[in-house]
Amino acid sequence: MADTLTEVGSQLSQFRNETSRQAWLARHIRERCLENNKSAPPSAPRLVRDESDPGAAPEVLNIEAFLLAQRFHLLPEPERSALALFYLELFTTGEIAELLNMDIEALAGTLGAARELLQKSLSPLSAEPNPPS
C-alpha cells in the first residue's frame, strides 16, 4: 500500500472531486494487493465462545476480530473486494459496481455470495455434526 501511495501522491490532486480520488486510489490499492497476495495464507483454528452466562452482554474478543479479518482475507475475488468496499461506506453501490467492472445486479449477487461465504467460514465448531464415538 505504501508503494501505491508513493506512486500516486502527485496524481491525486488532478482529480475533480474526493469521490474520484478515493475510487482511483481504491482501484490501485486493490490491484496491488491482488498482485501481492497470489497465495492464500494457512487457515486459523476456529474459536468456540463460552456462553455459559446467557445474561451477559456479548463481548468481541481480540481473537475473534483476528479470525474475522483472516476469514475475510480468505474470501475469493471479487467477493472480498465487493464486501470490503461496501462495508467501508466510501462509495455508493453504483460506484462499487463500476470499480469492479460489473452491473448492479451482478454486484448484488456478489455481495450476497460473499456474506454467505463469510458466515459459513465463521460458523462455530459446535454447529458441525459430532463424529461417531
N, CA, C and O of each residue as an XYZ file, in Angstrom:
532
protein
N       0.826     -1.173      0.000
C       0.000      0.000      0.000
C       0.880      1.249      0.000
O       0.560      2.237     -0.660
N       1.977      1.203      0.734
C       2.879      2.356      0.778
C       3.428      2.669     -0.610
O       3.556      3.835     -0.981
N       3.757      1.616     -1.386
C       4.249      1.828     -2.750
C       3.205      2.532     -3.603
O       3.531      3.438     -4.370
N       1.952      2.116     -3.469
C       0.872      2.729     -4.236
C       0.707      4.187     -3.852
O       0.553      5.042     -4.724
N       0.736      4.485     -2.558
C       0.583      5.869     -2.107
C       1.729      6.744     -2.583
O       1.517      7.893     -2.972
N       2.942      6.208     -2.554
C       4.092      6.959     -3.044
C       3.967      7.226     -4.530
O       4.243      8.328     -5.005
N       3.550      6.204     -5.253
C       3.417      6.295     -6.709
C       2.357      7.306     -7.132
O       2.521      7.986     -8.145
N       1.277      7.411     -6.369
C       0.146      8.215     -6.801
C       0.051      9.573     -6.126
O      -0.820     10.370     -6.475
N       0.914      9.852     -5.179
C       0.817     11.093     -4.423
C       0.635     12.335     -5.268
O      -0.235     13.157     -4.981
N       1.433     12.483     -6.295
C       1.343     13.682     -7.132
C       0.142     13.658     -8.068
O      -0.293     14.712     -8.532
N      -0.402     12.478     -8.355
C      -1.516     12.365     -9.290
C      -2.870     12.633     -8.648
O      -3.821     12.977     -9.351
N      -2.982     12.485     -7.332
C      -4.271     12.621     -6.672
C      -4.871     14.016     -6.811
O      -6.094     14.158     -6.839
N      -4.045     15.031     -6.895
C      -4.561     16.404     -6.998
C      -5.201     16.687     -8.358
O      -5.884     17.699     -8.515
N      -4.991     15.819     -9.332
C      -5.542     16.030    -10.673
C      -7.012     15.627    -10.787
O      -7.649     15.935    -11.795
N      -7.564     14.949     -9.783
C      -8.953     14.513     -9.844
C      -9.885     15.637     -9.427
O      -9.547     16.461     -8.577
N     -11.070     15.659    -10.043
C     -12.018     16.742     -9.817
C     -12.631     16.756     -8.424
O     -12.873     17.821     -7.856
N     -12.882     15.562     -7.873
C     -13.543     15.541     -6.572
C     -13.009     14.398     -5.710
O     -12.271     13.528     -6.172
N     -13.410     14.437     -4.443
C     -12.926     13.462     -3.464
C     -13.329     12.042     -3.827
O     -12.537     11.116     -3.652
N     -14.540     11.851     -4.329
C     -15.008     10.517     -4.698
C     -14.158      9.925     -5.815
O     -13.818      8.743     -5.769
N     -13.815     10.715     -6.799
C     -12.960     10.237     -7.891
C     -11.586      9.847     -7.374
O     -11.027      8.833     -7.793
N     -11.039     10.648     -6.464
C      -9.735     10.334     -5.871
C      -9.796      9.026     -5.101
O      -8.915      8.177     -5.243
N     -10.839      8.857     -4.282
C     -10.975      7.642     -3.485
C     -11.170      6.414     -4.372
O     -10.608      5.352     -4.105
N     -11.963      6.567     -5.419
C     -12.206      5.440     -6.326
C     -10.918      5.034     -7.032
O     -10.607      3.846     -7.127
N     -10.183      5.996     -7.518
C      -8.931      5.706     -8.215
C      -7.941      5.041     -7.260
O      -7.279      4.067     -7.618
N      -7.848      5.572     -6.059
C      -6.921      5.026     -5.069
C      -7.343      3.613     -4.655
O      -6.499      2.723     -4.552
N      -8.624      3.406     -4.420
C      -9.111      2.071     -4.043
C      -8.814      1.060     -5.135
O      -8.401     -0.063     -4.845
N      -9.018      1.442     -6.384
C      -8.759      0.535     -7.506
C      -7.277      0.154     -7.557
O      -6.945     -1.016     -7.747
N      -6.387      1.134     -7.390
C      -4.953      0.842     -7.465
C      -4.458      0.028     -6.266
O      -3.613     -0.853     -6.424
N      -4.972      0.314     -5.089
C      -4.586     -0.487     -3.920
C      -5.076     -1.912     -4.094
O      -4.349     -2.855     -3.782
N      -6.299     -2.086     -4.588
C      -6.844     -3.426     -4.817
C      -5.991     -4.194     -5.821
O      -5.670     -5.361     -5.597
N      -5.622     -3.547     -6.925
C      -4.791     -4.211     -7.937
C      -3.441     -4.623     -7.352
O      -2.957     -5.721     -7.626
N      -2.836     -3.759     -6.556
C      -1.541     -4.073     -5.944
C      -1.687     -5.234     -4.965
O      -0.844     -6.130     -4.933
N      -2.746     -5.219     -4.172
C      -2.978     -6.311     -3.210
C      -3.213     -7.631     -3.929
O      -2.726     -8.668     -3.480
N      -3.942     -7.614     -5.022
C      -4.175     -8.844     -5.777
C      -2.866     -9.414     -6.305
O      -2.675    -10.630     -6.322
N      -1.977     -8.546     -6.730
C      -0.667     -8.994     -7.219
C       0.172     -9.589     -6.093
O       0.828    -10.616     -6.268
N       0.144     -8.927     -4.928
C       0.985     -9.350     -3.803
C       0.447    -10.566     -3.059
O       1.201    -11.233     -2.351
N      -0.835    -10.865     -3.204
C      -1.457    -11.949     -2.436
C      -1.909    -13.097     -3.326
O      -3.047    -13.554     -3.218
N      -1.048    -13.555     -4.183
C      -1.400    -14.651     -5.092
C      -1.600    -15.969     -4.343
O      -2.362    -16.822     -4.799
N      -0.933    -16.149     -3.209
C      -1.107    -17.388     -2.457
C      -1.881    -17.094     -1.175
O      -1.705    -16.042     -0.560
N      -2.742    -18.035     -0.777
C      -3.566    -17.860      0.412
C      -2.806    -18.313      1.657
O      -2.114    -19.331      1.618
N      -2.925    -17.576      2.757
C      -2.262    -17.987      3.997
C      -2.978    -19.196      4.595
O      -4.126    -19.469      4.245
N      -2.318    -19.916      5.482
C      -2.983    -21.058      6.107
C      -4.166    -20.590      6.940
O      -4.145    -19.484      7.480
N      -5.185    -21.410      7.047
C      -6.369    -21.022      7.810
C      -6.109    -21.148      9.310
O      -5.329    -21.988      9.757
N      -6.773    -20.303     10.055
C      -6.601    -20.268     11.509
C      -7.568    -21.240     12.171
O      -8.587    -21.599     11.580
N      -7.262    -21.666     13.381
C      -8.197    -22.536     14.092
C      -9.470    -21.774     14.430
O      -9.452    -20.548     14.544
N     -10.554    -22.482     14.587
C     -11.822    -21.857     14.936
C     -11.858    -21.535     16.430
O     -11.119    -22.117     17.223
N     -12.717    -20.614     16.788
C     -12.889    -20.221     18.176
C     -14.294    -20.598     18.612
O     -15.265    -20.268     17.930
N     -14.411    -21.277     19.727
C     -15.717    -21.591     20.283
C     -15.870    -20.759     21.551
O     -15.104    -20.922     22.501
N     -16.849    -19.877     21.567
C     -17.068    -18.962     22.693
C     -17.764    -19.701     23.832
O     -18.655    -20.518     23.599
N     -17.357    -19.411     25.046
C     -18.014    -19.963     26.226
C     -19.220    -19.078     26.528
O     -19.069    -17.938     26.966
N     -20.393    -19.601     26.295
C     -21.615    -18.831     26.512
C     -22.379    -19.365     27.722
O     -23.602    -19.501     27.683
N     -21.654    -19.665     28.790
C     -22.279    -20.235     29.982
C     -23.152    -19.222     30.721
O     -24.047    -19.620     31.467
N     -22.915    -17.929     30.532
C     -23.738    -16.905     31.162
C     -24.590    -16.227     30.091
O     -24.152    -15.252     29.481
N     -25.811    -16.736     29.854
C     -26.636    -16.181     28.781
C     -27.084    -14.744     29.030
O     -27.468    -14.054     28.086
N     -27.043    -14.275     30.284
C     -27.449    -12.908     30.584
C     -26.365    -11.881     30.327
O     -26.646    -10.683     30.301
N     -25.134    -12.326     30.136
C     -24.015    -11.400     29.940
C     -24.068    -10.798     28.536
O     -24.466    -11.456     27.575
N     -23.662     -9.544     28.442
C     -23.607     -8.872     27.140
C     -22.495     -9.491     26.306
O     -21.403     -9.740     26.816
N     -22.766     -9.743     25.022
C     -21.712    -10.331     24.190
C     -20.529     -9.379     24.056
O     -20.702     -8.170     23.901
N     -19.356     -9.928     24.115
C     -18.126     -9.145     24.013
C     -17.311     -9.680     22.841
O     -17.141    -10.891     22.696
N     -16.811     -8.777     22.010
C     -15.965     -9.191     20.897
C     -14.544     -9.322     21.427
O     -13.944     -8.357     21.902
N     -14.031    -10.526     21.334
C     -12.678    -10.792     21.798
C     -11.674    -10.450     20.710
O     -12.001    -10.484     19.524
N     -10.442    -10.117     21.116
C      -9.403     -9.795     20.132
C      -9.196    -10.939     19.153
O      -8.989    -10.705     17.962
N      -9.248    -12.158     19.634
C      -9.032    -13.300     18.757
C     -10.157    -13.404     17.736
O      -9.928    -13.823     16.602
N     -11.372    -13.025     18.128
C     -12.492    -13.065     17.189
C     -12.299    -12.043     16.066
O     -12.572    -12.324     14.899
N     -11.829    -10.866     16.438
C     -11.563     -9.851     15.422
C     -10.473    -10.336     14.463
O     -10.565    -10.132     13.253
N      -9.447    -10.976     15.016
C      -8.373    -11.519     14.188
C      -8.910    -12.587     13.235
O      -8.601    -12.584     12.043
N      -9.720    -13.499     13.778
C     -10.268    -14.573     12.949
C     -11.186    -14.029     11.862
O     -11.166    -14.511     10.729
N     -11.987    -13.031     12.202
C     -12.862    -12.415     11.200
C     -12.025    -11.795     10.083
O     -12.321    -11.982      8.903
N     -10.987    -11.061     10.456
C     -10.119    -10.446      9.447
C      -9.453    -11.505      8.582
O      -9.349    -11.346      7.366
N      -9.003    -12.585      9.209
C      -8.343    -13.632      8.442
C      -9.322    -14.326      7.502
O      -8.989    -14.581      6.344
N     -10.511    -14.630      7.977
C     -11.515    -15.280      7.129
C     -11.950    -14.341      6.006
O     -12.192    -14.780      4.882
N     -12.047    -13.053      6.315
C     -12.388    -12.060      5.300
C     -11.322    -12.059      4.209
O     -11.634    -12.005      3.020
N     -10.065    -12.119      4.630
C      -8.940    -12.128      3.695
C      -8.975    -13.352      2.780
O      -8.535    -13.280      1.633
N      -9.492    -14.464      3.277
C      -9.529    -15.703      2.502
C     -10.692    -15.774      1.514
O     -10.769    -16.715      0.724
N     -11.592    -14.797      1.547
C     -12.687    -14.791      0.575
C     -12.117    -14.668     -0.837
O     -11.097    -14.007     -1.034
N     -12.758    -15.293     -1.812
C     -12.279    -15.172     -3.193
C     -12.604    -13.787     -3.762
O     -13.434    -13.057     -3.221
N     -11.948    -13.453     -4.835
C     -12.255    -12.218     -5.561
C     -13.309    -12.529     -6.607
O     -13.318    -13.642     -7.134
N     -14.176    -11.624     -6.924
C     -14.306    -10.235     -6.466
C     -15.132    -10.083     -5.197
O     -15.391     -8.959     -4.766
N     -15.555    -11.202     -4.583
C     -16.387    -11.130     -3.376
C     -15.720    -10.325     -2.268
O     -16.363     -9.489     -1.634
N     -14.430    -10.574     -2.030
C     -13.723     -9.869     -0.958
C     -13.707     -8.367     -1.199
O     -14.013     -7.593     -0.292
N     -13.361     -7.954     -2.388
C     -13.299     -6.515     -2.679
C     -14.681     -5.872     -2.616
O     -14.834     -4.769     -2.091
N     -15.678     -6.557     -3.147
C     -17.038     -6.007     -3.132
C     -17.517     -5.792     -1.703
O     -18.061     -4.736     -1.380
N     -17.317     -6.783     -0.853
C     -17.774     -6.681      0.528
C     -16.980     -5.628      1.295
O     -17.555     -4.869      2.076
N     -15.683     -5.573      1.086
C     -14.851     -4.570      1.766
C     -15.278     -3.159      1.375
O     -15.442     -2.299      2.241
N     -15.456     -2.916      0.091
C     -15.867     -1.584     -0.364
C     -17.263     -1.234      0.147
O     -17.537     -0.086      0.497
N     -18.129     -2.224      0.186
C     -19.493     -1.998      0.680
C     -19.468     -1.613      2.155
O     -20.133     -0.655      2.550
N     -18.708     -2.347      2.982
C     -18.658     -2.072      4.409
C     -17.897     -0.789      4.746
O     -18.156     -0.183      5.786
N     -16.975     -0.368      3.900
C     -16.247      0.877      4.159
C     -17.145      2.111      4.008
O     -16.864      3.161      4.585
N     -18.219      1.980      3.235
C     -19.182      3.060      3.005
C     -18.540      4.332      2.432
O     -18.973      5.444      2.735
N     -17.507      4.156      1.604
C     -16.882      5.296      0.934
C     -17.551      5.583     -0.409
O     -17.484      6.702     -0.916
N     -18.193      4.567     -0.980
C     -18.769      4.674     -2.310
C     -20.214      4.195     -2.298
O     -20.620      3.406     -1.444
N     -20.984      4.691     -3.268
C     -22.343      4.186     -3.448
C     -22.250      2.804     -4.087
O     -21.193      2.418     -4.585
N     -23.351      2.064     -4.072
C     -23.327      0.736     -4.697
C     -23.060      0.852     -6.200
O     -22.401     -0.011     -6.781
N     -23.558      1.892     -6.817
C     -23.276      2.107     -8.241
C     -21.798      2.321     -8.507
O     -21.252      1.804     -9.482
N     -21.154      3.085     -7.639
C     -19.720      3.331     -7.789
C     -18.915      2.057     -7.543
O     -17.918      1.805     -8.219
N     -19.357      1.247     -6.562
C     -18.667     -0.016     -6.301
C     -18.776     -0.927     -7.511
O     -17.794     -1.550     -7.916
N     -19.968     -1.006     -8.089
C     -20.163     -1.832     -9.288
C     -19.242     -1.369    -10.407
O     -18.647     -2.189    -11.104
N     -19.125     -0.074    -10.578
C     -18.246      0.474    -11.616
C     -16.781      0.157    -11.325
O     -16.032     -0.207    -12.231
N     -16.372      0.293    -10.063
C     -14.987     -0.024     -9.684
C     -14.637     -1.474    -10.000
O     -13.515     -1.781    -10.403
N     -15.617     -2.365     -9.810
C     -15.377     -3.797    -10.007
C     -15.779     -4.276    -11.401
O     -15.775     -5.475    -11.679
N     -16.123     -3.332    -12.270
C     -16.495     -3.644    -13.659
C     -17.640     -4.649    -13.750
O     -17.555     -5.639    -14.477
N     -18.719     -4.381    -12.999
C     -19.897     -5.244    -13.069
C     -21.143     -4.384    -12.973
O     -21.086     -3.240    -12.521
N     -22.280     -4.946    -13.406
C     -23.526     -4.194    -13.276
C     -24.066     -4.354    -11.855
O     -23.558     -5.162    -11.078
N     -25.093     -3.583    -11.524
C     -25.603     -3.549    -10.158
C     -26.186     -4.891     -9.731
O     -26.082     -5.263     -8.563
N     -26.800     -5.626    -10.668
C     -27.360     -6.944    -10.339
C     -26.242     -7.934    -10.007
O     -26.363     -8.723     -9.071
N     -25.166     -7.887    -10.772
C     -24.025     -8.763    -10.505
C     -23.396     -8.415     -9.154
O     -22.969     -9.304     -8.417
N     -23.340     -7.119     -8.832
C     -22.803     -6.700     -7.539
C     -23.667     -7.233     -6.398
O     -23.143     -7.699     -5.387
N     -24.987     -7.166     -6.558
C     -25.889     -7.685     -5.523
C     -25.642     -9.172     -5.290
O     -25.572     -9.620     -4.146
N     -25.512     -9.934     -6.366
C     -25.234    -11.364     -6.238
C     -23.882    -11.627     -5.609
O     -23.738    -12.540     -4.795
N     -22.900    -10.841     -5.978
C     -21.548    -10.989     -5.435
C     -21.525    -10.683     -3.941
O     -20.883    -11.397     -3.171
N     -22.225     -9.620     -3.529
C     -22.289     -9.274     -2.105
C     -23.000    -10.369     -1.308
O     -22.563    -10.734     -0.217
N     -24.093    -10.888     -1.859
C     -24.806    -11.966     -1.179
C     -23.942    -13.205     -1.031
O     -23.921    -13.831      0.029
N     -23.230    -13.558     -2.091
C     -22.344    -14.729     -2.041
C     -21.215    -14.509     -1.034
O     -20.857    -15.426     -0.295
N     -20.655    -13.300     -1.003
C     -19.557    -13.001     -0.078
C     -20.023    -13.104      1.367
O     -19.322    -13.668      2.208
N     -21.193    -12.567      1.659
C     -21.709    -12.629      3.034
C     -21.985    -14.070      3.441
O     -21.728    -14.456      4.581
N     -22.504    -14.855      2.522
C     -22.775    -16.263      2.812
C     -21.475    -17.037      3.062
O     -21.384    -17.824      4.004
N     -20.477    -16.807      2.211
C     -19.185    -17.470      2.399
C     -18.546    -17.092      3.736
O     -18.007    -17.946      4.440
N     -18.614    -15.812      4.074
C     -18.033    -15.349      5.330
C     -18.784    -15.945      6.515
O     -18.168    -16.373      7.491
N     -20.095    -15.974      6.434
C     -20.888    -16.546      7.518
C     -20.579    -18.031      7.705
O     -20.440    -18.499      8.835
N     -20.471    -18.765      6.609
C     -20.143    -20.196      6.695
C     -18.758    -20.406      7.293
O     -18.555    -21.334      8.076
N     -17.807    -19.552      6.932
C     -16.442    -19.722      7.447
C     -16.340    -19.402      8.931
O     -15.393    -19.827      9.592
N     -17.301    -18.661      9.461
C     -17.272    -18.264     10.863
C     -18.180    -19.111     11.748
O     -18.215    -18.906     12.961
N     -18.909    -20.054     11.169
C     -19.816    -20.858     11.992
C     -18.992    -21.669     12.993
O     -17.965    -22.242     12.628
N     -19.433    -21.722     14.253
C     -18.648    -22.395     15.296
C     -18.603    -23.903     15.092
O     -19.447    -24.488     14.414
N     -17.604    -24.501     15.692
C     -17.446    -25.963     15.623
C     -18.661    -26.672     16.187
O     -19.007    -27.763     15.732
N     -19.322    -26.066     17.179
C     -20.466    -26.722     17.808
C     -21.609    -26.923     16.820
O     -22.468    -27.774     17.052
N     -21.647    -26.170     15.730
C     -22.696    -26.331     14.738
C     -22.403    -27.474     13.781
O     -23.282    -27.907     13.036
N     -21.162    -27.965     13.799
C     -20.800    -29.078     12.913
C     -21.222    -30.380     13.571
O     -21.206    -30.484     14.797
N     -21.602    -31.385     12.769
C     -22.016    -32.649     13.358
C     -20.874    -33.319     14.118
O     -19.713    -33.242     13.717
N     -21.227    -33.975     15.220
C     -20.213    -34.688     16.009
C     -19.859    -36.004     15.344
O     -20.743    -36.710     14.859
N     -18.575    -36.344     15.312
C     -18.200    -37.626     14.726
C     -18.680    -38.778     15.621
O     -18.761    -38.609     16.838
N     -19.000    -39.936     15.046
C     -19.460    -41.055     15.865
C     -18.378    -41.514     16.838
O     -17.193    -41.491     16.507
N     -18.788    -41.935     18.047
C     -17.810    -42.377     19.045
C     -17.584    -43.861     18.969
O     -16.791    -44.405     19.738
